[in-house]
């Protein structure tokens, strides 16, 4: 992907759990978002981040990743909606 295309593509990855988390899917989501960030502008949005972003990236092994992590500042995001 050329650098021009990298700037045009943006991904907003929303994960319904707060970080850090003991859940395996939290690791998978963080590493997938970090992998996306290597090819395009990517931000992961999570309900809450406990601790510093540096500590969080270190915990998930993505210190060198350009991934942007944003806390939405609340405790819960529904991951399923029943109709």
BAROZA-583313 format. One line per 2 residues: their letters; for each residue x, y, z of N, C-alpha, C, O, CB. Coordinates in pm, whole numbers. Atoms other than C-alpha are relative to their C-alpha. Glycine has a CB too. Example, Ala and Ser with C-alpha at 12.3 -4.5 7.8 and 13.67 -1.06 7.14 Angstrom:
<nodes>
AS	89,-119,0,1230,-450,780,90,120,0,194,118,66,-99,3,125  -82,-119,-6,1367,-106,714,-77,109,73,-26,220,90,41,46,-142
</nodes>
This chain:
<nodes>
XX	85,-117,0,0,0,0,90,123,0,182,134,81,-97,0,122  -81,-121,7,144,335,-96,-31,91,118,-135,78,182,-23,74,-133
XX	22,-91,-113,183,610,163,-122,89,-25,-188,129,71,124,87,23  119,-80,30,-88,810,-18,-126,-76,40,-215,-18,103,-5,37,-150
XX	116,80,-35,-339,527,22,-10,-20,150,-121,-23,204,4,-135,-69  2,19,-146,-238,475,387,-68,117,68,-140,97,166,143,-18,54
XX	61,-117,-60,-344,829,467,-149,9,-28,-222,71,49,70,125,-49  140,-8,37,-680,786,293,-87,-99,78,-205,-71,101,-15,-25,-147
XX	76,104,-68,-789,471,479,11,21,151,120,36,205,49,-141,-40  2,-13,-145,-897,504,842,-92,-107,56,-200,-134,2,-46,143,44
XX	81,102,-66,-1027,235,1075,-26,45,144,65,84,216,71,-140,-3  39,-21,-140,-1218,294,1398,-44,-136,52,-150,-187,14,-116,109,14
XX	24,132,-55,-1206,-33,1592,-59,18,139,7,73,227,131,-88,4  67,-16,-129,-1456,-43,1881,-6,-135,69,-56,-233,13,-144,60,-17
XX	1,125,-77,-1410,-309,2149,-79,25,129,-55,125,196,146,-51,32  91,-27,-111,-1673,-347,2424,53,-26,141,-24,-22,236,-121,-79,-18
XX	-55,29,-133,-1437,-428,2713,103,105,39,173,160,-46,62,-140,4  -102,-91,-51,-1223,-206,2933,136,-68,2,145,-191,4,-37,50,141
XX	-137,52,2,-845,-247,2932,78,52,118,50,163,165,71,37,-131  -36,135,40,-636,-405,3060,-106,-100,43,-185,-75,135,136,-39,58
XX	100,103,-26,-842,-722,3062,68,-136,3,169,-157,-65,-112,3,-106  -51,137,-5,-778,-1087,3147,-59,-87,-111,-18,-202,-128,-30,-62,136
XX	66,77,105,-999,-1198,2856,92,-16,-121,162,77,-161,-131,67,-41  -86,30,116,-824,-1363,2563,-40,86,-120,47,129,-196,-9,-149,-37
XX	39,-79,116,-1033,-1172,2310,50,144,9,59,212,-93,-151,-1,-15  -58,-133,-14,-893,-847,2453,139,4,-63,175,101,-130,7,40,150
XX	-133,11,62,-543,-958,2350,-14,-6,-152,57,62,-224,75,-124,53  21,17,144,-670,-1063,2008,-43,133,-63,8,170,-169,-106,-109,-27
XX	49,-126,55,-854,-733,1953,112,105,-6,126,175,-105,-118,53,84  -107,-98,-4,-556,-521,2059,107,-31,-106,156,60,-173,64,4,140
XX	-102,35,98,-311,-714,1841,-52,14,-143,24,50,-233,48,-143,24  56,-19,134,-547,-709,1541,-3,148,-35,33,186,-147,-143,-60,-8
XX	1,-145,25,-593,-332,1575,142,51,-27,162,135,-114,-63,75,119  -141,-40,22,-213,-293,1601,46,-42,-138,119,32,-204,92,-62,107
XX	-38,47,135,-170,-500,1283,-63,90,-106,3,126,-204,-44,-148,-22  64,-93,93,-424,-280,1101,75,133,-4,90,193,-110,-147,24,38
XX	-67,-131,-7,-234,29,1220,131,3,-77,182,110,-109,25,37,144  -123,6,79,75,-91,1033,-27,32,-148,65,69,-220,65,-138,13
XX	31,-23,142,-108,-51,699,-94,118,-24,-106,166,-136,-60,-124,-60  87,-118,15,-356,232,766,-22,65,136,9,7,241,-136,-40,-64
XX	26,-76,-122,-456,493,1022,-110,-70,80,-223,-79,34,-41,148,-34  94,79,-81,-625,295,1303,-4,51,143,98,82,203,39,-149,-2
XX	22,-34,-140,-774,389,1638,-90,-106,60,-190,-144,0,-62,142,15  87,92,-72,-916,144,1890,-68,79,111,-3,149,188,79,-122,57
XX	80,-67,-101,-1196,277,2108,-47,-104,101,-105,-206,63,-121,74,-65  40,92,-107,-1259,107,2442,-74,81,107,-53,202,119,124,-73,62
XX	76,-75,-101,-1495,197,2728,88,74,100,62,190,132,-91,-94,74  -85,-62,-103,-1218,267,2981,139,-62,-5,154,-182,-29,-62,-17,140
XX	-138,47,-10,-839,242,3008,46,27,142,45,141,188,94,70,-106  -53,-12,-136,-700,176,3355,152,-3,-7,210,-107,-40,-54,-113,92
XX	-145,-10,10,-339,293,3370,39,85,-120,-47,142,-187,64,-140,-11  -49,-84,110,-121,469,3116,-6,-77,-132,-8,-200,-135,144,47,28
XX	0,63,133,-130,405,2742,131,-73,-26,132,-176,-93,-25,104,-109  -130,66,15,241,319,2754,-3,-137,69,42,-236,11,113,88,60
XX	11,128,-71,175,47,3016,-89,-98,-75,-60,-217,-83,-55,22,142  93,85,75,-116,-84,2810,66,-57,-124,54,-177,-151,-125,80,-39
XX	-69,50,120,88,-107,2491,109,-100,37,129,-199,-33,62,118,-79  -102,93,-46,369,-276,2683,-62,-134,37,-9,-239,-1,76,59,120
XX	67,123,-43,130,-531,2835,-42,-86,-119,-32,-209,-113,-123,33,84  48,74,117,-6,-628,2492,107,-18,-108,78,-68,-217,-119,71,-58
XX	-111,23,93,335,-628,2320,-5,83,-126,38,38,-232,3,-143,-38  12,-84,119,264,-339,2084,62,138,21,13,238,-32,-148,14,-39
XX	-64,-129,-31,497,-67,2214,39,79,-124,27,201,-126,122,-22,86  -48,-69,120,631,13,1868,-111,28,-100,-85,88,-204,108,-83,-67
XX	112,-16,92,288,15,1704,-47,145,-6,-49,214,96,-116,-91,40  57,-135,12,145,342,1567,-147,6,42,-211,110,26,13,49,-142
XX	141,7,-40,-197,232,1702,-34,110,100,40,134,195,-31,-138,60  52,-100,-93,-397,508,1872,-108,-67,83,-197,-133,29,-56,127,-76
XX	97,60,-92,-596,397,2178,-78,112,66,-19,204,123,71,-91,107  85,-104,-59,-892,605,2296,-97,-61,100,-165,-160,71,-77,76,-111
XX	99,38,-100,-1092,565,2613,-125,84,-24,-117,205,-41,55,20,146  125,-72,17,-1458,654,2571,-52,53,132,-150,128,135,-105,-90,-65
XX	31,-58,-129,-1477,727,2944,-126,-51,69,-182,17,154,-11,142,-14  110,59,-75,-1757,497,3051,26,-147,21,121,-202,-34,-134,22,-73
XX	-30,134,-48,-1784,150,3200,-47,-115,-89,5,-225,-76,-60,-17,131  56,114,73,-1982,-56,2949,-46,41,-138,-108,146,-155,-115,-61,78
XX	53,-13,135,-2050,-85,2579,-69,-132,-31,-5,-237,-24,115,33,-106  65,128,29,-2314,-344,2486,62,-65,-123,83,1,-225,-152,20,-21
XX	-59,69,114,-2164,-607,2260,-104,-78,-80,-75,-129,-188,111,-95,47  109,66,71,-2497,-760,2162,-128,80,27,-153,126,139,-16,-151,44
XX	127,-67,-15,-2831,-599,2101,-110,-98,-39,-111,-151,-150,-8,131,-86  112,90,26,-3144,-811,2128,-120,81,-46,-154,184,12,-34,-84,126
X	121,-69,49,-3448,-709,1930,-119,-90,16,-231,-51,-19,16,43,-147
</nodes>
